């Protein structure tokens, strides 16, 4: 039963990692496709950047920070050994 719990823990952490980085990867792919257009505008002294990638970039940073901080919660919820050995489990 403990092995299943540990597998669930690792699976949860991996999913959180993948979801956290999916938005950033999508934004990077978008930048690859619009790079040439951006460079053409730059040659015309137009420094305009679309608004939505800037917003989604900030949302991505926030989600990565929250998902990183959520790992401690996942460990505490799924692992009895972690709870008993951590500061959170000591009273």
N, C-alpha and C positions, 0 to 999 in steps of 0.2 A: 504494500500500500504506500509506503514511503517513496518508493521508486516512481510510482505514478504521480505522486504529489510533486516530486522534484521535476519530472518531465513537464507537468503542467506549469510549474514555475518558469522553467526555461522557455517553454513555448510562449507564455505570456510576455516575457521580456523581449523575445525575438519579434513577436507581433507588434509590440509597442515601438520597438526600434524601426521596423519596416514602415509602419504607418507614419512615424515621425519624420522619416527621411523621404517619403514618397512625394510630398509637396515640394520639397527642395529640389529633388531630382527632376520633377516636372518643370519647375521654373528654369532649371539649368538647360533642359532640352529646348524650352521655348526661347531662351537666349541664343542658343545655337542657330535657330531658324530665323531670328530677326536681326542677327548681328550685321549682316550685309546692309540691310535697310537702315539700321542705326548708323553705320559708318557713312552711308551716302548722305544722310541728314547732317551728320557731323561736318562733312565737307562743305555743306551749304550754310554752316554756322547756325544750325538748328539743334539745340541741345534738349529737345523734348523727349521725354520718356513716358511710356504709357503708365497710367496711374495704378492699374490693377496689379502689375508685377511688384510694384513697390509695397502695396498693401499686403499682398500674399507673402512677400518676403518677410515682413514683420510678423505675420501670422505664423509662418513657418518657424521663425526663431522662437516665438512664444511656445508653440507646440513642442518643439524639441526640448526646451527647458522644462516644460511640464512633464513630458514623457520621461525625461531623465530623472526628475525628482520623484516620479511615481514608482520607480523601481523599488525604492525602500518600502513603499506600501505593499507592493506585490509580494516581496519577500516576507513581510510581516504577516500578511493574510494567509499565505500558502505554506509557510514553513514554521512548524512548532519549535524546531531546534533554533532557528534564527530568532524567534521571539524570546525564547528563554535565555539566549546568550547575548541579546542586544540590550542596550540601555533602556529601550522602550518596554522590555519585559520585566525589568527590575523595579521593585517598589520598596 
